[in-house]
């Protein structure tokens, strides 16, 4: 199949920082060994050469590990068309110039997803067209449903790719192998043996000039409505019949349908934003003093909530999701905490030994299992030991892997229509409670552990 790649929003930060570097990785790896027409569409009145100069600068900045020869080969495939992505005539002209069977990638703010998709519908896209939509998918449940209705009239569901690059992260994918290719873990992966699950994505980064997007989104919409809920779904899903798009989507959707929003918003949710402080050697201003921020919006830079999965496997197990910016340390991990043993023959020392903990670490990727073992001195003492493995870097970044799947027409790493809507169903009651000030907006100094302290 002669594929082309049409990027709507081709001069945006996402394109320069992630999409073009991901394509360059595919060229370097030999995945793209034949020229592919890559056409960027945006409002800037540029020529092809001006766009290639822009792309060359972005690739040098964000894809430095990719050999220059591969970057230059990709640059030679790039084209540019000035246009309005919400105007059918502009999109039709772009598709005609790109030729082939296109992957149309909406690297756009989610506020223009709907008019862009409606404009695409009027273009009569070629059979086999794949449409990729970035996160967050819609602004709320009603918007997500509207987007799905338009997409279903545009292309079949198996040709829709709702992007969440966390699904392509090495450790998230390794959950599948850990659970379903090893008999030792799956029998204890349930409420009988697990006490709780924490999914954490703490960042030392502050706003980093992204007020235009972030101040209207906040941590909950940016991270917990999509990325972290997808990790919950992979952790908690039932064994799939196969590792294909249909099976994975069905099992993840089952989990999300079973997630109940927090029952007590004040007890089970936390929202906060950072004040001035020091992160490492960087001085960060108060969030409300950042350029482009409107303080009266009450945007949170830290979000946390605890939910339960109301099904046979997970009944009674709390899943806590949290993410924050400008925290004291980067912490990206999924933590499964086991229940204590039912009877301890060893003489307890104080409160007794800690239960076993399985940590799945992201960026850098690794897995560790914290256990109690006999001490090196007294054989009847217990000591804490960790069995750990650091996973080697993958040849492709998460976006490189997603783009490889996209160009191959595969959707195993995509989010289904049901998942997209269920994710909004889960968080909308939280957003409503926060908008009504039922939950206080707390403060935490930049560089601290956050309002709730360490997990």
N, C-alpha and C positions, 0 to 999 in steps of 0.2 A: 504494500500500500504506500502510495506517495504522500507522506505526511508533510504538512506545513505547520508552523507555530506562529499564531497571531496573538500578540500581547497587547491587550487594551489597558492603557495606563503605562505605556512603555518607557516613560521618562521618570517614573516614580521611584521612591526609595526602595520598595520591594523588588522592583525589576533590577535596579543597579546593585543591590546588596545581596540578593538571593537567587533570582531567576537566571540572570546572565552567568554568574559564577557556577550555578548548577549545570547549565548547558555546557559551559567550558569544561567542567569535569567529565561530562559524557564524551566530549570530543577527545580529551586526553586519554580516557579509558578505552577508546575504540568502540564505544557503544554507538556513537554517531560517526560512522566511517564514510558515509555518503553525505554530500551537501544537503542541508535542510533549509528551506526558505523560512527565515525568522523575520517577521514583520512587526514592528512596533507602531502603535497608533496612539497619538496624544495631541494636545492642543498647541504645543510649541511649533512655530513655523520654521522647521528645520529641513535641510536637505539630507540625503542619505549619508553623505560624508560628515556632516555636522553631528548626526546621530552616532556614527561610528566613532568619532572622536570622543563623544560623551561616554560611550560604552567602553572604549579603551581605558579611559581614566578610571571608571568604576571597576573594571576587571583588575586593573593594577592594584587598586586599593583593597578589593574584597576577594580576589582570587589569586593572590600572590603565589600560592603553592602550586597552581596549575602552570605547566610550562608555557612560556611566552608563545611558542609556536602553535600550541593548541588554542590559546586565546586569540591569536591573530587569524587562525583559520575560521573560528567562529565569527569574528568581526567581519570577515569577508562575506559571510552569509547574511549579514544583517541588512535590513531595509527599513525605511521609515516613511510613514504617511501622516501628514497633518489631518486631523479630523476630530469630530465630536462623537464620542462613543454612544451617545443617545440618539443619534440621527441615522435612520436606516440607510440613507443614500451613502453616507460616509463609510458605514460598516460594509455595505455591499461592494463598494469600490476597493476596500481593503482586502476582502475575501477574494475578489477577482484577481487582485495583484499577487496575493500570496499563492493562489493556485492549490492544487492537490486537495487532499482531505484534511481540513484544518483541526488543530487543537486550538480552541479559542480560550485564552486565559484572562480572566477578569482580575487584573492586578490593580484594583480600584477600591476607593472607600465604599463600605457597604451601603452607604446612603444612595449610591447610584447603581447598585446591582439591578434593581427592578426595572428602571427605564432602559438600561442597557440590554437586558434580556428581552424586554418587549420589542426593542429596536431590532435585535437579532431575529426575532420571530418573523419579522416582516421581510427578512432577507432571503428566506428559503435556503438555508444552509445546506451544503452538500451532504448526501447520505454518508453516514459514518463519522460525522463531525462529533468531536468530544468537546464538552464545555466544562471548564474548570473555574470554580468560584472560591475565592479566598475566604478566610474566617475574619471576623465573626459572620456567620451565615444569617443575615438579617439583623434587625434591631430588637425584635421581640418575637413571641410565638406567632402572632398574626402575620407579621412581615415574613417570617420563615415559611409559613403556609402559602402565602401569596407567591413567594419565590419558587417554591416547589411546583405550584400549579403552572406557572409560566414555563419552567424548565421541562415539565412533563409534556407540554404542548410543543416544545422546541425539539427535544431529542429524547430517546428512550432513557429510562433510569440508569441502565448499565453504561451509558455514554456521558453520565454526569459525574464529575469529580469534585466533591466538596473537600477542599484542602484542609488538612491539619497535619503539619509536618512532624508533630510529636509522634504520630503513628509510625513514622519511618525512622525514629531514633533507635539506635542499636539495642539499648536495654529494654525499651518497650517491646520490640520484636522478640527479644530473648525471653520475655515472659512466656511466649508461646512454646518455645523449646523447653524451658525450665519445667513448665507444668505438664506438657502433653507428650514429652519424649523421655521423661524420667519417672519411674514408678514411685520413687521415694517421696515426691512432693504432692502429687495430686490427692492421695488419700487423706492428707492433713490440711488441705486447702479448703477449709470450711469452718462453720461456726462452732463445731465441736472442739476444735483445736486452736482457733485463732481468737484472740481477745479484741484486737482492733487493727485497723489499717490506716496509715497516714500517707497522704500523697502531698508532697511539699515541693514548691518551686520558689525558693527565696533568692532574690537577686541583690547584688551590691550596686547595680546600676540605678541611677536616678531617672529623671524624665528624659534626659539626653535629647532635648530639642523636639520631642514628639507631642507637644501640647495640643496641636491641631487635632490629632486623633485621640490621644490618651485622656485628655481632660473631659471629653464627651463620652468616653467608654468606662474608664476606671478598671481596677484590678479584677473585679468580679466578671465583667463582660470580656475583658481582655484575656484572662487565663482560666478562670474557674468554670465559665459557661461552656468551654470547648476543650482546650488541651487537657485539663486535669480530669474532667468528666470522661474523656476518651480513655485516659489511663485507668480510671476506675472500671470502665466497661471491659477493658482487656484483662485486668486483674480478676474481675468477678464473674466473667462469662463462663457458661458451660462449655465442655469440649465440643469444638465444631466438627462436623462430618468431614470437612476438608478445609485446607487453607486457601480458599478462593473467596472472591468478592461476596457471593451470595451467602455462603456459610458464615463467614466472619461477621457480615452486617447483621444477619439474623440473630446470632448469639449476642452481639453487643446491644442490639435493640431490645432483646429480652431483658437484659440487665437494666437498661435505662428506664424501661417501662416499670420496673419493680422498685426504682428509687423513689422514696417519699421525701418531699421537701421537709426541712427542719420543722419540728412540732412547736418548739419554743424559740422564737427568733432571738430573744435577748440572751438566752442561755447557749444556743447552738450556732450563733453567727457572730462574727466580729468584723467591724469595719474601722479603718483608721487611715491616717495620712501622716507622712513624715514632716518633721520640723527640721530646722537647721541642725547640722551636725557634721561629724567627720567620718568618712568611710575610707579606711586605709589612709592614704596620704592626700585624699581629696576633701575639700571643704564643700559641702552641699548647702544651698540656701533652703529656707522653708519652701515647701512645695507651692504654697500660695504666692510666693515671690518669684516663681519661675515665669519666664516670659511666655505669654499666651494663656496662662491659667486664669480662670475666673473663680475666685475664692468662694463666691456664693453658690456655686454649683454643688459644693460638698463632695467632690470627687474623692474616692478612696484610693490610696496607693497600696493598701494592705487589705486583703479579704480572706475570710476563713468561714467555713461552715462544716457542720457535721450532719451526715445523713445516714440512713439505714437502707439496706436492700431487702425488701420484704419478699423473700422467697425461701425455699426449703434450705438451700445451702448456707445462706448468710443471715438468717433471722437473728436479730439481737446484736450483730457485730457493727459497731460504729465505724464509719468511714469519714475521716477528717481530711478535708482539702484546704490547703492554704497557699497563698502566694503574696509576696510583698516586694516592694522596691526600696532601694537605699537601706538595706539591712546590713548587719555587720559582717556577714559571710554568705557566700554563694552556697546554697544547699538545694540540690536537685535530686530527689530520691523518693522511692516508694518503700515504705517500711511496714512489714508484716510482723506484728508482735503476737507471740504465741501465749497461750494460757500456761500457768504454772503446772508442774507435774501433780497428779492427784495425791501422791504420797511421797515424802522425801525421807529416805533412810538415813541420809547424812545428818549429823547434828547441825541444826541451823546456826548460822553465824549472824547475829543481829536479826535483820528482817528476812534472812534467807537469800538464796541465789536468785538473780534475775532470770525471768523466763527467756527462752530462746527468741532471737530476733533475726529476721531475714531482711537484708537491705539490698535494694536494687538501685544503684547509683547511676545517674545520667550526667554526662558531660563533666569530667571524664567518666566513661562507662565502666562499671564494675559491679560485682556481686559479692556480698559477704554474709556469712552465717555465724552469728554470735552464740556460743555454746558454753555450757559449764562442764569442765573436765577435771579429772583428778589432779591435785597439786603436785608440783615437782618435788616438794619436801615431804610433808605428811601425806601419805597416799589416801587418807580419808578426809583431806581438805579439798574444797572445790576452788578452782580458779577459772576466771573468765578468759576464753580464747576465741579468736575469730579466724574462721576459714575464709580466705578472701582470694578473689581473682580479679585482676585488672584486665579489661577487655581491650585488645589492640584497636587502634583507630580503623574505621572502615574506609575503603577506597573512595566511596561516594558519601557526600554529606547527605543529611536528611532530604534536602531539596533536590539534590542530584538524583537520589533514588526515586523520589516522587515524580520527577520529570521523566525518568526512564520508564516508569509505569504508565504515565500519561501518553507518551509517544508510542508505546506499545498497545495502547487501548485497554490496559488492565486497570481495574478499579478496586483491587483488594485492599489498598491503603487509603481508600476514600471513606467518607462518612455518608451513610444512606439518608434518604429523605426522612425516615422514621427517627433515626438518631438525632438529626438536626432539630426536629420539632420537640422530641422528648427532652433534649437538653435545655431548651427554653422553658418547657413546662416545669422543670425542676427549679430553675433559678428565678423565675418571675415572681413567686411569692416573697423571695428574699429581697429582690429589687423593690417590690411594693412596700415592704416593711421598712426598708431603709429610706425610701423616698418620703414615707410618713413620719420619719424620725422616731420610729418605735425602738430602734437600736441606736445608741449614741455613737457619734463619730469621734473616735479616740485619737490621741496624738502619740507619736513615738519619735524619739530623736533619730535622725539619720545616723547609721552606723551601730544602732542598737539591735537587740534580738527581736524587736517588734513589740506591739502592745501586749501580746500574750506570753512573751518570754519564749525560751526554747522549748521544743516539743520533747 
